[in-house]
Amino acid sequence: MRWAVLLAGGSGTRFWPLSTPQTPKQLLPLSGAGSTAEEAVERLTGLIPRERVLVVAGEALAPRLRALLKLPADNFLIEPRAASTAPALIWATWEARRRDPDAEVLSLHADWAVGDAAAFRRTADTALVTARTHDRLVTVGVVPSRPETGYGYIVPGAPLDGAARTVARFSEKPDAATALDLMAAGALWNSGLFAWTARRLLEEVARHTPEVAGALPRLDAGDVPAFFRAVTPLSIDVGLLERSDAVAVVSGAFAWDDVGTWQALARVRPKDPSGNVLVGAGVLQESHDCIVWSERDPVVLCGVKDLVVVQANGRILVMPTERAADMKQLLDALPPEVRDIGP
Amino acid sequence: MRWAVLLAGGSGTRFWPLSTPQTPKQLLPLSGAGSTAEEAVERLTGLIPRERVLVVAGEALAPRLRALLKLPADNFLIEPRAASTAPALIWATWEARRRDPDAEVLSLHADWAVGDAAAFRRTADTALVTARTHDRLVTVGVVPSRPETGYGYIVPGAPLDGAARTVARFSEKPDAATALDLMAAGALWNSGLFAWTARRLLEEVARHTPEVAGALPRLDAGDVPAFFRAVTPLSIDVGLLERSDAVAVVSGAFAWDDVGTWQALARVRPKDPSGNVLVGAGVLQESHDCIVWSERDPVVLCGVKDLVVVQANGRILVMPTERAADMKQLLDALPPEVRDIGP
């Protein structure tokens, strides 16, 4: 049967001061009325039933996720520590197989904005079919809409069938010129949407990922904390997909965004005729290409452009949109009493 | 005896959203710890005692002014309507003379920032002495520190004595080139700091200001509302000083600012090494020449310049400092539910 694994961890810094460690972006209604985590589960409707959606997250987020997502209680897999994506996905795949020896797994993240849910499901279905048909680990490559330097790229190789190709290589976060070249050459964004059979994934892990494979007997012994103590944190891309020959890519032509910075709201939210995004009350006068989010006070902009203006959690942030990607450095430089937002 | 007349009216739009009709700028601690109105009274210490400081304002501000200024109750002259400076000053001068037939009057505004109170008092003293000695209406001209286009200028004429000169002409709000020329030619800012004997002022009004002089019998009859109904609103400059030959100018070399816009805070408040003014909590990172005023939430700026950022009265305002002078047009364009701040 088909299972989904939803990665719902996250540190909550990207959308400061709106996001906090207790309410990171996947719990916020960044792209619409619901949180991206709720939208992620909703988007699977008709493809994978809710009782087979597993959610991986840390203890801090568990109560909020349980309340939001309304999944069976034992579908929440609580990581004893954050160890990047390889241990999380391998554990969740191991768990799916424990419940269902013939499990097929679709892996996705809880913080995406997706423009066309039906296209997303069609592509995910193709990826799952490809995973079984070709007995490969399948990564979905999203057709790029811009030469984004913040994403990884997949360069497809030889066709496997009408829908799938081998992977020639991965290219992680290229510079701007390389991103343009990659896009022109037909490379795809490495979205993090994966499909595999649990059996095949675990075979490939045994072959290529000793940092995690060596700890799997702890899971067999029922000791998840010991598993997490024993693994080396690494990403599934670096730890497995870039090492394995049994990888395939299926391309997806839906709008996809990981909503990584305040600037992303300009892509995933409706804009006024001057290119502004306004969430909350406000009046944007003679202003263009601004992103305004106010939890409480009406915001009045007059004669400004390319600004992020946020009021949330008792803080006000004003920065150029082009600086939104520097949020981590900004937060590192803030005094704790301004930076740290209590639960 | 010497009397002061403090003009304390004002509509409360210039420092929106901090200023309101109930709390216009003269009631706000714009330039320091106390309101400019309190500072105006305090600045007279040693020159004119508090029991001879008359305050002219509208009914809306009276309760706040009485509480702040702690002057005798009947020193507050409450205008039944706003009618610009000529009716207000002529009424207050008439009232000073009613209480003291030999009254000398120093007229000033409640919303000034003055850099050197002792120099201010010395100049005011000279102006009062000049008014009596030469039997003239004396205007204090402040030595300009920049070619400001928002002020009026006084071009001095022939010397009357070591301290005073006649007035060759007034030049109201010149364009930038004219302001430079005026400054180079030794013109002075028309501050609104005036001195006269009550007798002489009323003589000159009878001669030159029929718009108000015709209504004076209503004051003699004790009917202030009738006086204000009968006068034509006009400024003391246009209505009298520009018409009279009996005017003198005394120059003042103190820092003087009418704190007319948010941008003025950069002149009257201490700045950090990057030229920012911060009132309230905040962190200004890689930002320069900004003016930040927050009543409640810490404000974090990152990588911006030349911005005004204000949180007050449940509103947030962000505009370039150069647009601060356009506040009235901005407010006219705001929907009432955002613009209007309740008492």
Interface residues (C-beta under 8 A of the other chain):
Chain A: P17 A281 V283 Q285 S294 R296 D297 P298 V299 V300 L301 C302 G303 V304 L307 V309 Q311 G314 R315 I316 L317 V318 M319 P320 R323 D326 L330 A333 L334 P335 V338
Chain B: P17 A281 V283 Q285 S294 R296 D297 P298 V299 V300 L301 C302 G303 V304 L307 V309 Q311 G314 R315 I316 L317 V318 M319 P320 R323 D326 L330 A333 L334 P335 V338
